[in-house]
């Protein structure tokens, strides 16, 4: 995969270091020093801030990737960076006003079950502002094919900062108010570091090139249409990932949100390779779409989907084979183990998202991007209806099932549309064998647990991981299910001998 492979591997390594820090923080610090209600508060605030910035960006995050090739030429960037700064600022001011205006209805919805969330409602604004520009600066670096440092800031820097804040609060150095303010400070530092790095990559021109825009009026009109649709889409796509947690917070309380968030943080490990691969593949895909190079588009989509399916399946199984051990070793694990089945459902949902997310990018960068708006609203409506139906019946398991079912339906629609409209495809014959291998390993694990239910939990986890997961890895390597992964492994372990 060339540049994509190199940057993706580096980005994935950085991400896994961050995951190790995040796992330590989530599983051993949060569960030890914070109450389930406080864990839920942190999760709800970050979710709310994430949703806020998805709207405040006014579509900038995706527009930067799609329209950077139009601004980039031998004469420079034509004030590109200026627009990536000013447009989100306008969006932030506008939605901050709406945020203040709707405090009453929000307080009424969350107040009964989660009064702590309402108490710190206004702290969401500074957190969202710094998260917004951390994301914008990172996206600017991504289009320059430099993802490693911004990824390190997000995956390592932010997590180290959060870990520090948790420990300061645990040992009484800061009060709860200081704790929440310090959370905002972590994202302020992260955005500043990304800005400094971006300035290091290339000079920033903060002067808009109005002459360039006048000479390219069709591109400007296309940008406005594209960004307008993205804003409407963000109303759905920004809400969809956090909707289940919002329902739990409002209907069950922050303590259940905390339990659900720990399960989400365990299951999110499936998404790690997807973040790196799609971050670096998206600009390449946007360029291929601009040139109407269907062969290149299909190749990128197939490589991303296949590699994410194979790697994601092994990560899913690694987590599921050891889920009982995870809950056994974490502090207060008996409380959080109520979400054991939730973990499996969320793992599966995250695998679906990881494998097919590249199709959403392909649809967004094509001239059929309006379909993404329709599908996103269908996803959001589906999540609202299914959460309202499932959560009263099955609690947090119902919230996870809502996420899985709605995402499966959503990505089916996206994939079908991409295949028909753009005449590209993410599918290969090898993917069927990857699925069959994953299912075989899953059922072998279930059979083991039924036949040997009383085995020591440590011994059982180690043996199942080595024999089932290790055996599956050998099969995948020997049968060359992924040429790219085999090439990477060969370069790492064989060519150095």
Secondary structure, DSSP 8 states (H G I E B T S, - for coil): -THHHHHHHHHHHHHHHHHHHHHHIIIIIIHHHS-HHHHHHHHHHHHHHHHHHHHHTTTHHHHHHHHHHHH-BTTB-TTHHHHHHHHHHHHHHHHHHHHHHTHHHHHHHHHTT-HHHHHTTTHHHHHHHHHHHHHHHHHHHHHTT--HHHHHIIIIIHHHHHHHHHHHHHTTSS-HHHHHHHHHHHHHHHHHHHHHHHHHHS----S--HHHHHHTHHHHHHHHHHHHHHHHHHHHHHHHHHHHHHHHHHHT-HHHHHHHHHHHHHHGGGGHHHHHHHHHHHHHHHHHHHTT-HHHHHHHHHHHHHHHHHHHHHHHHHHHHTHHHHHHHSTTHHHHGGGHHHHHHHHHHHHHHHHHHHHHHHHHHSTTTHHHHHHHHHHHHHHHHHHHHHHHHHHHHHHHHHHHHHHHHHHHHHHHHHHHHH------THHHHHHHHHHHHHHHHHHHHHH-TTS-HHHHHHHHIIIIIHHHHHHHHHTTS-HHHHHHHIIIIITT-
